[in-house]
Amino acid sequence: MGTVFSGLSALVVEDVVDGGDAVVVTARTRDAAVPCPVCRTPTAKVHEYHRRSVTDVPVDGRQVVVHLRVRRLVCPVLGCRRQTFREQIPGLVERHQRRTVRLAWQISQVARELCGRAAARLAGLLAVPVSRSTALRHLRRLPLPQQAVPRVIGVDDFALRRRHRYATIITDAETGRRVAVLPDRERATLESWLREHPGVEVVCRDGSATCAEAIRRALPDAVQVSDRWHLWRNLCDKVQLEVRAHTGCWATINPPRPGGVREQTTRERWNKIHDLLGQGVGLLDCSRRLAWP
């Protein structure tokens, strides 16, 4: 008993029955004093008993169902707001739950790796039948991991719905790890996040003036740098504008040279096609008239 059902050591196991597809365990809480949840006064005076059925981790490929008897105790303090209360078993079963803490943790880990439907299929093979919705609920109950704010961060916006809704992503510029996702790209939202997470020394960003102002207001001592992609993109745009502005100069410096037979033939075909297009003839009809496939 102590080896197979070691997770139920906080209870008094009274009986274990082979129920075919499941192992049924009958247990009760220990006869120890429990503090009142309001005034914290210990009491062992029983008002009545309640029955709970919870599922524990499987044994031998079968479910383990625990029929648990818990006490409703009487608070000895007359002025207490809770005259009676039902005792809880910390670390074993949480309030209003039908699964033990360790079984819920296992479902959460499976859902974290596989998400909804795949987690439900694998849990069924492990004798823990759950629906995909239940697996996702356990996943949402997991606490968010505490991440240290990196020294160098990258800030950029992305489209949730192009031209309608945008969000902001903050990453660790040295490792590429995602740090946070903000619901919009407003200055106040980014400024609030930066104030709540001090310790940033360098911010790698695009050319947005809104982002720059938020960083200046929240982190006046931080160094702002442009990220590589936007730097090259801006350089290419400026070079392209400069080349377009001097198109006429290139034409005078490099006059067109007389081409060969192929160039002359291509030019003649181009002129014929555009003459027909100017007369309102379609492309398919142009191909038929010129006998071109």
PANU-890593 format. One record per residue (C-alpha): residue number from 1; chain; x, y, z. Coordinates in steps of 0.25 Angstrom, whole numbers, plus 5000, padded with zeros to 4 digits. Example, Ala and Ser with C-alpha at 12.3 -4.5 7.8 and 13.67 -1.06 7.14 Angstrom:
+-----+--------+------+------+------+
: num : cadena :   c1 :   c2 :   c3 :
+-----+--------+------+------+------+
:   1 :      A : 5049 : 4982 : 5031 :
:   2 :      A : 5055 : 4996 : 5029 :
+-----+--------+------+------+------+
//
This chain:
+-----+--------+------+------+------+
: num : cadena :   c1 :   c2 :   c3 :
+-----+--------+------+------+------+
:   1 :      A : 5000 : 5000 : 5000 :
:   2 :      A : 5011 : 5010 : 5004 :
:   3 :      A : 5018 : 5007 : 4991 :
:   4 :      A : 5007 : 5007 : 4981 :
:   5 :      A : 4998 : 5018 : 4987 :
:   6 :      A : 5009 : 5026 : 4993 :
:   7 :      A : 5003 : 5039 : 4987 :
:   8 :      A : 4991 : 5036 : 4996 :
:   9 :      A : 4999 : 5036 : 5009 :
:  10 :      A : 4992 : 5048 : 5014 :
:  11 :      A : 4979 : 5039 : 5015 :
:  12 :      A : 4975 : 5027 : 5023 :
:  13 :      A : 4973 : 5016 : 5012 :
:  14 :      A : 4962 : 5007 : 5017 :
:  15 :      A : 4960 : 4998 : 5006 :
:  16 :      A : 4965 : 4995 : 4991 :
:  17 :      A : 4955 : 4987 : 4982 :
:  18 :      A : 4958 : 4982 : 4968 :
:  19 :      A : 4947 : 4989 : 4960 :
:  20 :      A : 4951 : 4983 : 4946 :
:  21 :      A : 4954 : 4995 : 4938 :
:  22 :      A : 4958 : 5003 : 4950 :
:  23 :      A : 4964 : 5001 : 4964 :
:  24 :      A : 4954 : 5006 : 4974 :
:  25 :      A : 4961 : 5012 : 4987 :
:  26 :      A : 4953 : 5015 : 4999 :
:  27 :      A : 4959 : 5025 : 5008 :
:  28 :      A : 4957 : 5036 : 5019 :
:  29 :      A : 4964 : 5048 : 5025 :
:  30 :      A : 4972 : 5047 : 5037 :
:  31 :      A : 4966 : 5051 : 5051 :
:  32 :      A : 4975 : 5063 : 5053 :
:  33 :      A : 4971 : 5077 : 5056 :
:  34 :      A : 4970 : 5086 : 5044 :
:  35 :      A : 4971 : 5102 : 5045 :
:  36 :      A : 4958 : 5110 : 5041 :
:  37 :      A : 4960 : 5116 : 5028 :
:  38 :      A : 4956 : 5130 : 5033 :
:  39 :      A : 4961 : 5131 : 5048 :
:  40 :      A : 4972 : 5120 : 5047 :
:  41 :      A : 4967 : 5114 : 5060 :
:  42 :      A : 4970 : 5099 : 5060 :
:  43 :      A : 4958 : 5090 : 5062 :
:  44 :      A : 4954 : 5075 : 5061 :
:  45 :      A : 4940 : 5076 : 5065 :
:  46 :      A : 4932 : 5069 : 5054 :
:  47 :      A : 4919 : 5074 : 5049 :
:  48 :      A : 4916 : 5064 : 5038 :
:  49 :      A : 4923 : 5056 : 5027 :
:  50 :      A : 4923 : 5057 : 5012 :
:  51 :      A : 4927 : 5048 : 5001 :
:  52 :      A : 4936 : 5052 : 4989 :
:  53 :      A : 4940 : 5043 : 4977 :
:  54 :      A : 4954 : 5047 : 4971 :
:  55 :      A : 4963 : 5041 : 4961 :
:  56 :      A : 4977 : 5038 : 4963 :
:  57 :      A : 4989 : 5034 : 4954 :
:  58 :      A : 4986 : 5020 : 4948 :
:  59 :      A : 4992 : 5007 : 4953 :
:  60 :      A : 4995 : 4995 : 4944 :
:  61 :      A : 4989 : 5002 : 4932 :
:  62 :      A : 4976 : 5005 : 4940 :
:  63 :      A : 4969 : 5017 : 4946 :
:  64 :      A : 4969 : 5019 : 4961 :
:  65 :      A : 4957 : 5024 : 4967 :
:  66 :      A : 4957 : 5029 : 4981 :
:  67 :      A : 4944 : 5030 : 4989 :
:  68 :      A : 4948 : 5040 : 4999 :
:  69 :      A : 4941 : 5043 : 5012 :
:  70 :      A : 4944 : 5057 : 5017 :
:  71 :      A : 4939 : 5064 : 5030 :
:  72 :      A : 4931 : 5077 : 5032 :
:  73 :      A : 4937 : 5083 : 5044 :
:  74 :      A : 4931 : 5093 : 5054 :
:  75 :      A : 4939 : 5106 : 5057 :
:  76 :      A : 4940 : 5108 : 5072 :
:  77 :      A : 4940 : 5123 : 5071 :
:  78 :      A : 4926 : 5129 : 5073 :
:  79 :      A : 4929 : 5142 : 5065 :
:  80 :      A : 4935 : 5135 : 5053 :
:  81 :      A : 4929 : 5137 : 5039 :
:  82 :      A : 4930 : 5122 : 5036 :
:  83 :      A : 4923 : 5114 : 5047 :
:  84 :      A : 4925 : 5101 : 5039 :
:  85 :      A : 4935 : 5098 : 5028 :
:  86 :      A : 4939 : 5086 : 5019 :
:  87 :      A : 4953 : 5082 : 5021 :
:  88 :      A : 4963 : 5082 : 5010 :
:  89 :      A : 4975 : 5073 : 5007 :
:  90 :      A : 4986 : 5082 : 5002 :
:  91 :      A : 4995 : 5076 : 4992 :
:  92 :      A : 4986 : 5064 : 4989 :
:  93 :      A : 4972 : 5070 : 4984 :
:  94 :      A : 4969 : 5084 : 4981 :
:  95 :      A : 4955 : 5091 : 4984 :
:  96 :      A : 4944 : 5087 : 4974 :
:  97 :      A : 4953 : 5077 : 4966 :
:  98 :      A : 4951 : 5063 : 4962 :
:  99 :      A : 4965 : 5059 : 4960 :
: 100 :      A : 4977 : 5059 : 4969 :
: 101 :      A : 4988 : 5070 : 4968 :
: 102 :      A : 4998 : 5060 : 4962 :
: 103 :      A : 4988 : 5055 : 4952 :
: 104 :      A : 4985 : 5069 : 4948 :
: 105 :      A : 4999 : 5072 : 4946 :
: 106 :      A : 5002 : 5060 : 4937 :
: 107 :      A : 4990 : 5064 : 4928 :
: 108 :      A : 4995 : 5079 : 4928 :
: 109 :      A : 5009 : 5074 : 4924 :
: 110 :      A : 5004 : 5065 : 4913 :
: 111 :      A : 4995 : 5077 : 4908 :
: 112 :      A : 5007 : 5086 : 4908 :
: 113 :      A : 5014 : 5077 : 4899 :
: 114 :      A : 5003 : 5072 : 4889 :
: 115 :      A : 4992 : 5083 : 4892 :
: 116 :      A : 4977 : 5078 : 4890 :
: 117 :      A : 4973 : 5067 : 4882 :
: 118 :      A : 4987 : 5060 : 4882 :
: 119 :      A : 4987 : 5061 : 4897 :
: 120 :      A : 4974 : 5055 : 4898 :
: 121 :      A : 4977 : 5043 : 4890 :
: 122 :      A : 4990 : 5040 : 4897 :
: 123 :      A : 4984 : 5042 : 4911 :
: 124 :      A : 4973 : 5032 : 4907 :
: 125 :      A : 4984 : 5022 : 4904 :
: 126 :      A : 4990 : 5024 : 4917 :
: 127 :      A : 4977 : 5021 : 4924 :
: 128 :      A : 4974 : 5036 : 4927 :
: 129 :      A : 4962 : 5038 : 4918 :
: 130 :      A : 4960 : 5053 : 4916 :
: 131 :      A : 4954 : 5062 : 4905 :
: 132 :      A : 4962 : 5072 : 4897 :
: 133 :      A : 4954 : 5083 : 4905 :
: 134 :      A : 4958 : 5078 : 4918 :
: 135 :      A : 4973 : 5076 : 4914 :
: 136 :      A : 4973 : 5091 : 4909 :
: 137 :      A : 4967 : 5095 : 4922 :
: 138 :      A : 4978 : 5089 : 4930 :
: 139 :      A : 4988 : 5095 : 4921 :
: 140 :      A : 4982 : 5109 : 4924 :
: 141 :      A : 4983 : 5107 : 4938 :
: 142 :      A : 4998 : 5105 : 4938 :
: 143 :      A : 5005 : 5118 : 4943 :
: 144 :      A : 5013 : 5126 : 4934 :
: 145 :      A : 5028 : 5124 : 4935 :
: 146 :      A : 5036 : 5135 : 4941 :
: 147 :      A : 5046 : 5140 : 4931 :
: 148 :      A : 5057 : 5149 : 4934 :
: 149 :      A : 5057 : 5162 : 4926 :
: 150 :      A : 5068 : 5161 : 4916 :
: 151 :      A : 5079 : 5172 : 4914 :
: 152 :      A : 5077 : 5174 : 4899 :
: 153 :      A : 5062 : 5173 : 4894 :
: 154 :      A : 5056 : 5174 : 4880 :
: 155 :      A : 5043 : 5182 : 4878 :
: 156 :      A : 5035 : 5181 : 4865 :
: 157 :      A : 5020 : 5181 : 4861 :
: 158 :      A : 5013 : 5170 : 4853 :
: 159 :      A : 4999 : 5169 : 4847 :
: 160 :      A : 4988 : 5161 : 4853 :
: 161 :      A : 4979 : 5166 : 4842 :
: 162 :      A : 4986 : 5175 : 4832 :
: 163 :      A : 4982 : 5189 : 4831 :
: 164 :      A : 4973 : 5187 : 4843 :
: 165 :      A : 4979 : 5181 : 4855 :
: 166 :      A : 4994 : 5181 : 4859 :
: 167 :      A : 5001 : 5175 : 4871 :
: 168 :      A : 5016 : 5177 : 4877 :
: 169 :      A : 5025 : 5166 : 4880 :
: 170 :      A : 5037 : 5167 : 4889 :
: 171 :      A : 5049 : 5157 : 4888 :
: 172 :      A : 5062 : 5155 : 4893 :
: 173 :      A : 5071 : 5160 : 4883 :
: 174 :      A : 5083 : 5152 : 4887 :
: 175 :      A : 5076 : 5138 : 4887 :
: 176 :      A : 5063 : 5141 : 4878 :
: 177 :      A : 5054 : 5136 : 4890 :
: 178 :      A : 5041 : 5142 : 4891 :
: 179 :      A : 5039 : 5151 : 4903 :
: 180 :      A : 5025 : 5157 : 4902 :
: 181 :      A : 5014 : 5160 : 4892 :
: 182 :      A : 5006 : 5173 : 4894 :
: 183 :      A : 4992 : 5174 : 4889 :
: 184 :      A : 4994 : 5187 : 4880 :
: 185 :      A : 5005 : 5196 : 4876 :
: 186 :      A : 5002 : 5208 : 4883 :
: 187 :      A : 5012 : 5217 : 4890 :
: 188 :      A : 5005 : 5216 : 4904 :
: 189 :      A : 5005 : 5200 : 4904 :
: 190 :      A : 5020 : 5199 : 4901 :
: 191 :      A : 5024 : 5210 : 4910 :
: 192 :      A : 5016 : 5203 : 4922 :
: 193 :      A : 5022 : 5189 : 4919 :
: 194 :      A : 5036 : 5195 : 4919 :
: 195 :      A : 5034 : 5203 : 4932 :
: 196 :      A : 5029 : 5190 : 4938 :
: 197 :      A : 5041 : 5182 : 4934 :
: 198 :      A : 5054 : 5190 : 4937 :
: 199 :      A : 5068 : 5185 : 4934 :
: 200 :      A : 5068 : 5187 : 4918 :
: 201 :      A : 5080 : 5194 : 4913 :
: 202 :      A : 5079 : 5193 : 4898 :
: 203 :      A : 5067 : 5193 : 4890 :
: 204 :      A : 5067 : 5188 : 4875 :
: 205 :      A : 5055 : 5194 : 4868 :
: 206 :      A : 5050 : 5199 : 4854 :
: 207 :      A : 5049 : 5213 : 4850 :
: 208 :      A : 5035 : 5215 : 4857 :
: 209 :      A : 5035 : 5229 : 4863 :
: 210 :      A : 5024 : 5224 : 4873 :
: 211 :      A : 5033 : 5213 : 4878 :
: 212 :      A : 5045 : 5222 : 4879 :
: 213 :      A : 5037 : 5232 : 4888 :
: 214 :      A : 5032 : 5221 : 4897 :
: 215 :      A : 5046 : 5216 : 4899 :
: 216 :      A : 5051 : 5230 : 4902 :
: 217 :      A : 5041 : 5232 : 4912 :
: 218 :      A : 5042 : 5219 : 4919 :
: 219 :      A : 5057 : 5216 : 4918 :
: 220 :      A : 5064 : 5230 : 4916 :
: 221 :      A : 5078 : 5223 : 4918 :
: 222 :      A : 5075 : 5211 : 4908 :
: 223 :      A : 5083 : 5211 : 4895 :
: 224 :      A : 5074 : 5210 : 4883 :
: 225 :      A : 5079 : 5203 : 4871 :
: 226 :      A : 5073 : 5199 : 4857 :
: 227 :      A : 5071 : 5185 : 4854 :
: 228 :      A : 5079 : 5179 : 4842 :
: 229 :      A : 5066 : 5176 : 4834 :
: 230 :      A : 5061 : 5190 : 4834 :
: 231 :      A : 5075 : 5196 : 4833 :
: 232 :      A : 5077 : 5188 : 4820 :
: 233 :      A : 5062 : 5191 : 4815 :
: 234 :      A : 5064 : 5206 : 4817 :
: 235 :      A : 5077 : 5206 : 4810 :
: 236 :      A : 5071 : 5199 : 4798 :
: 237 :      A : 5059 : 5208 : 4798 :
: 238 :      A : 5068 : 5220 : 4798 :
: 239 :      A : 5078 : 5215 : 4787 :
: 240 :      A : 5066 : 5211 : 4778 :
: 241 :      A : 5060 : 5225 : 4779 :
: 242 :      A : 5074 : 5231 : 4776 :
: 243 :      A : 5075 : 5222 : 4764 :
: 244 :      A : 5061 : 5226 : 4759 :
: 245 :      A : 5064 : 5241 : 4761 :
: 246 :      A : 5076 : 5239 : 4751 :
: 247 :      A : 5070 : 5231 : 4741 :
: 248 :      A : 5071 : 5242 : 4730 :
: 249 :      A : 5086 : 5243 : 4733 :
: 250 :      A : 5089 : 5228 : 4731 :
: 251 :      A : 5082 : 5229 : 4718 :
: 252 :      A : 5091 : 5241 : 4713 :
: 253 :      A : 5103 : 5234 : 4718 :
: 254 :      A : 5100 : 5221 : 4712 :
: 255 :      A : 5093 : 5222 : 4699 :
: 256 :      A : 5086 : 5210 : 4693 :
: 257 :      A : 5095 : 5202 : 4684 :
: 258 :      A : 5090 : 5195 : 4671 :
: 259 :      A : 5086 : 5181 : 4674 :
: 260 :      A : 5087 : 5169 : 4666 :
: 261 :      A : 5076 : 5161 : 4658 :
: 262 :      A : 5069 : 5156 : 4671 :
: 263 :      A : 5068 : 5169 : 4677 :
: 264 :      A : 5062 : 5175 : 4664 :
: 265 :      A : 5052 : 5164 : 4663 :
: 266 :      A : 5048 : 5165 : 4677 :
: 267 :      A : 5046 : 5180 : 4675 :
: 268 :      A : 5038 : 5178 : 4662 :
: 269 :      A : 5029 : 5168 : 4669 :
: 270 :      A : 5027 : 5177 : 4681 :
: 271 :      A : 5022 : 5188 : 4671 :
: 272 :      A : 5013 : 5179 : 4664 :
: 273 :      A : 5006 : 5175 : 4677 :
: 274 :      A : 5005 : 5189 : 4682 :
: 275 :      A : 4999 : 5194 : 4669 :
: 276 :      A : 4988 : 5183 : 4670 :
: 277 :      A : 4986 : 5186 : 4685 :
: 278 :      A : 4984 : 5200 : 4681 :
: 279 :      A : 4973 : 5197 : 4671 :
: 280 :      A : 4965 : 5189 : 4682 :
: 281 :      A : 4970 : 5175 : 4678 :
: 282 :      A : 4971 : 5165 : 4690 :
: 283 :      A : 4983 : 5157 : 4693 :
: 284 :      A : 4978 : 5144 : 4688 :
: 285 :      A : 4973 : 5150 : 4675 :
: 286 :      A : 4987 : 5157 : 4674 :
: 287 :      A : 4993 : 5143 : 4675 :
: 288 :      A : 4984 : 5137 : 4664 :
: 289 :      A : 4986 : 5149 : 4654 :
: 290 :      A : 5001 : 5148 : 4656 :
: 291 :      A : 5001 : 5133 : 4655 :
: 292 :      A : 5009 : 5132 : 4669 :
: 293 :      A : 5006 : 5121 : 4678 :
+-----+--------+------+------+------+
//
